[in-house]
Amino acid sequence: MARKARIDAPGALHHIIVRGIERKKIFRSDYDRKNFLNRLNNLIPETQTECFAWVLIPNHVHLLLKTGLIPVSVLMSRLLTGYAVWFNKKYRRHGQLFQNRYKSILCQEDIYLKELVRYIHLNPLRAGLVEDMKSLDKYKWCGHSVLMNKASEEWQNIDYVYKLFSGKKRLAIKGYRAFVEKGISAGKRQDLTGGGLLRSIGGWSVLKDFRKAGIRVKGDERILGDSDFVENVLKRVLQRLLLSVVKTNSYAIMEKWGFSGLTN
């Protein structure tokens, strides 16, 4: 079965995960990491995208991005294609560098933004790249060090994250760090690495309770959010697609997006 097209729109929040093919390294040196960050430094402002969190792990990348006027897919295509060509040339290798398509989950901002910033920035600790929070505070290949004012990346939107904790920078940094530290005990949270009904509502037990109560909830593998959010996103996408179908008279577009059964 063909994969559904990604969902995007101006202002949409995306948790993006990029993995190396066969779990192989996509960063072999700090020079590689610097090259990747330099590309983000150019593309983030150029595409008017917001970046709230990021981390570079030897064999994968996490990004938390909000779409500007340019689709996130355009940014990611330019970022990954450019880096892969450069990487292959540098190391005299051929073939794919990344595992299939990058993963992109459209997320409900008011529920998941803070949680995703924390989850993404704890990756180096979970992966054993740093020993403790003090080391993480200074780890330069993660947006956490930027939020802790230990590093600087102009393309990372730190003010937006600070406002989630306090209007004063010093208090915001203190509140943010305490929030991140509290998340260590949660470990790897599968609910934040994908979309779909089960992840959005918190697992099978919650879903069973809803079903027993006769409550119908909406889910989509491309979206992480509550039922109303998922339904509203899909309605907006469907409206745009219907306009496209009217203009092109092509129902193949509907099938691509997983809406083929809704117009019968």
Rosetta blueprint (number, residue, H / E / L):
1 M L
2 A L
3 R L
4 K L
5 A L
6 R L
7 I L
8 D L
9 A L
10 P L
11 G L
12 A L
13 L E
14 H E
15 H E
16 I E
17 I E
18 V E
19 R E
20 G E
21 I H
22 E H
23 R H
24 K L
25 K L
26 I L
27 F L
28 R L
29 S L
30 D H
31 Y H
32 D H
33 R H
34 K H
35 N H
36 F H
37 L H
38 N H
39 R H
40 L H
41 N H
42 N H
43 L H
44 I H
45 P H
46 E H
47 T L
48 Q L
49 T L
50 E E
51 C E
52 F E
53 A E
54 W E
55 V E
56 L E
57 I E
58 P L
59 N L
60 H E
61 V E
62 H E
63 L E
64 L E
65 L E
66 K E
67 T L
68 G L
69 L L
70 I L
71 P L
72 V H
73 S H
74 V H
75 L H
76 M H
77 S H
78 R H
79 L H
80 L H
81 T H
82 G H
83 Y H
84 A H
85 V H
86 W H
87 F H
88 N H
89 K H
90 K H
91 Y H
92 R L
93 R L
94 H L
95 G L
96 Q L
97 L L
98 F E
99 Q L
100 N L
101 R L
102 Y L
103 K E
104 S E
105 I E
106 L E
107 C E
108 Q L
109 E H
110 D H
111 I H
112 Y H
113 L H
114 K H
115 E H
116 L H
117 V H
118 R H
119 Y H
120 I H
121 H H
122 L L
123 N H
124 P H
125 L H
126 R H
127 A L
128 G L
129 L L
130 V L
131 E L
132 D L
133 M H
134 K H
135 S H
136 L H
137 D H
138 K L
139 Y L
140 K L
141 W L
142 C E
143 G H
144 H H
145 S H
146 V H
147 L H
148 M L
149 N L
150 K L
151 A L
152 S L
153 E L
154 E L
155 W L
156 Q E
157 N L
158 I H
159 D H
160 Y H
161 V H
162 Y H
163 K L
164 L L
165 F L
166 S L
167 G L
168 K L
169 K H
170 R H
171 L H
172 A H
173 I H
174 K H
175 G H
176 Y H
177 R H
178 A H
179 F H
180 V H
181 E H
182 K H
183 G L
184 I H
185 S H
186 A H
187 G L
188 K L
189 R L
190 Q H
191 D H
192 L H
193 T L
194 G L
195 G L
196 G L
197 L H
198 L H
199 R H
200 S H
201 I H
202 G L
203 G L
204 W H
205 S H
206 V H
207 L H
208 K H
209 D H
210 F H
211 R H
212 K H
213 A L
214 G L
215 I L
216 R L
217 V L
218 K L
219 G L
220 D L
221 E L
222 R L
223 I E
224 L E
225 G L
226 D L
227 S H
228 D H
229 F H
230 V H
231 E H
232 N H
233 V H
234 L H
235 K H
236 R H
237 V H
238 L H
239 Q H
240 R H
241 L H
242 L H
243 L H
244 S H
245 V H
246 V H
247 K H
248 T H
249 N L
250 S L
251 Y L
252 A H
253 I H
254 M H
255 E H
256 K H
257 W L
258 G L
259 F L
260 S H
261 G H
262 L H
263 T L
264 N L
